[in-house]
């Protein structure tokens, strides 16, 4: 792990051990710590002792990295995060912030707590400073790759809500709004209500009764390309204009008169 510029510890390290028998064998680290090379052993090479030696060497390298000039190198944060997860270095020895988190970066103490916890944590693709939920930002950095590797199955994508089905009379609403625009009236937002009557009313916003049998029938006629659908839509649009005028919206008597003349003449 030379001066914080080595690759991030995202793949298992392998140390070749050569003892007195001169028959090389491999000492695989139980965690990917990005330490590799050849270890020459004089005497009996017992695996537990060698694993303890590697852990001690890793701790020392982390300490040197944390106080060295390359501590702010992107790969250094990844190595230090792995060290925190393995409890090889105290959080108080690490002077940097770990940036692949939202809503804000984490210091070493905060990261250590997160890595030791058991609760799941969200994965997102970009920081959300307004969010109240902690998340790992999957930005492709060495740090994010290592953190996600440490978290394993704890890191989860937020489940997308099921798509909302289109209301049966939504085509009617869309057609009426488009018709009003063609005769010069500004677009009016319309909410579909789960009720059967009245057909159209205004209550801070224009509303149509989603369970109205006539509106349902009109939607079916649209779908079937009925020759009578266009005239029925014009009549409904005319009714909407009168409702808007009665509710003292931007629709005036003059604009209502013009709209009714156009719509009902063609209906």
N, C-alpha and C positions, 0 to 999 in steps of 0.2 A: 504494500500500500504506500508507494513513494510519494510523499509530500502532498497527499490529497488529490493527486492527478490520475490515480489509477481508475479503471472502470468501476462502476458502482457494483456493490455486492448483490447481484441479482441471480447469479448462478453459483452452483456449489464449487467450492475450492477443492483442489486436490494437491496434497503434499506427498512427494515421493520420498520414502524413507529408505536409506541404505545403512545397514548395520554391518556387524563383523562378518556375517555370512555372505555379504556382497550380493545378496539376492534382493533387488528392489521390491518394495511393496508400497501400496498407496494408502495414505491416511486421509480419508475423506472427512471433511468437517461436517458436523451434524447440522450446521446452519451455513448458508452462503455468506462468507465473510471476505471474499476476494483476497485471500492470502494463499499463495501457491509457491512452489519451488521444490528444492531438494533439501532434505534434512539428513545430515550424516550423523550417525549415532555410534558412539564407542561404548560397547557393553551390550547388555540385553535390552532390546527395544520392546518395552511393554506398552501396549496401546493406551491404557488409561493414563500412564505417566506422560506419554507424548501428547495426548489430547489436552491434558492440563497445561503442558508447556505451550502448546499452540494458543490456548485461551489466554495465558499470561502474556504471550507475545502480542496477541491481538489487543489486549488492554493497554499495553505500553504504546503501541502504535497509535491507538486512538487518543491517548493522552498527548502524544507529540503532535498529532494532527490538530487537536483542539486548541493548542497554544501556538501553533505554527503560523507562518505567513500565508499559507494556502487554505486556511480554515473557511474562507468564504468562496472557495471554488465549488461549483455545483456538485461535483462528485463527493466533496468532503461532507456535505450535509447528508448525503446518502449513507456514507460510512458511519457517521455519528448516529444517525437514526437506527441503524442496525445494532450499533453498540449499546444504545439505550434499551432496545428490545431484549438484548442478551444480558442486560445489567452488568456490562463490562466497564462502564464509565458513569460517574455520577452526573446528574443533570446540571449541578452547579458548576461543573468544569467546562460546560459548553457555552460559548458566548454568543452564538448566532441564533437567528430566528429561522424556523422551518416554514417555507413559503407556500407549500402546495396544499394549503388548507383554506377553508372558507368558514365563516365570513371574514376571518383575518388570520395572519400567520400565527404560529404557535412558538412559544419559547420551549426550551428543553424540558422544563418541569411539566408543562402542560402536555407536551408530546409523550413523555414517559407515562403519564396517567392514562392517556388515550390508548397507548399500546398495551398497557397492562389490563385494561378493562375487557369486559366480555360482550358488551352491547354492540349491536350492528351500527355501522356508520355509512352514510350515503356517499356515493361517488357522483361527482358532477364534472362537467367539461370546462367550466370557467367559473371564476369566483363570483359569489353573490353577496356583496357587502351588506345588503339589507335583510338577508335571511337570518332567522333565529336558530337554525339547525346547523350543527357542525357537519362538515363534509370534507372529503378528500378531493382535491382538484386533480383530475387525471390529465395533466398538461404534458405528459411525455417526458418530463424531466427525470434525471437519475433519482432524485429524491422521491418523486411520486411513484416510480416503478418499485422502489424498495419498500416504501410504506404500504403499497397495495399488496406486495408479496408477504409482508409481515402480517397484515390484517387477514389475509386469506378470505375465507367465506364470510367474515364479519363485514367486509366491504360490499355494499349492494347498491345497485342502481335503483332509483326511486321508481316504483311501479306506476306506470302511466294509467290515468283513469280510463275506464272503458269509453269508447267513443259514444257520444250521444246520438241516438237514432233521430232521424229527421221526422218532424211532426207531419202527420198526413196532410194538414192544411197549409203547411209552409209554402208550397208552390202557389197557393191562392194569395197569401200575404205578399210574396215576392212579385206576383203579377200585378196586384193592386198598386203596390209602391211604384213599380215601373210605369204603370199607366198614369199615375198622378204626375210623375216627372215629365212625361211626354206632353202634358197640357200646361206645364209651367209651374206646378206646385212643388215646393221644396220637399225633399225626402222626409218622411215621417217614420220614426221608429214605431214598431208595432210588437206587442207582446201577446203571445198566444196563451190564453188562460184555460185551465182545466175545468171548464163548465160548459153548459149547453145554451145559456142565454144570459143577457141579450146577445144578439149576433155581433154587434160592434158597440163599443162605448169608450168614453175617455175618462180616465182617472189618473191624472198626472202624466199618463202616457196612453197612446191609443192601444186598445185591446180588442182582440177577436176571440170569440168563444170556440175553443178547439173541439168541443164536443157537439157543436151545432150541426144537426143533420143536414141542413141546406149547404153549409160550408163544406162538409164532408162530401156531399153529392157533387158539389162544384169541383172539388179537387179530383174526384173520380172522372168527371167529364173532361177536365183538362188532360188527365192521363190518357184518356181514350180518344183525344183529339176530336171531341164532339163539336159539330158546327155551331152549337148554341152556347158553347163555353165563353166565347169572346163577348157576346152580348151580356151574359150574366155577370162577367167580371166588370164590364162597364157600369152596370147597374149597382154592383157592390161598391165600386169606386165612388160613384155619385153619392151613395149613402154615407160613405166615409167622409166625404167632403162636408156634408151637412152636419155630421157629428162634430167634426173639427171646428166648424164655424160656431155651432151652438156652445162649444166649450171655450169660446173666446181665445182660440189659438191664433196663429198668424194668418189663418184663412179668414178673409174678410167677406162681407156680403157681395162685393163686386167680384172677388175671385171665385166665390161659390157660384154665383150666377153664371160666370163664364164657364166654369168646369161642368156644371150641370147641362149647359147648352151643348157643349161639345160631346159629353158622354152620352146623354140621353138622346141626342139627335142621331148618334151613330148606333145606339143600342137597338 
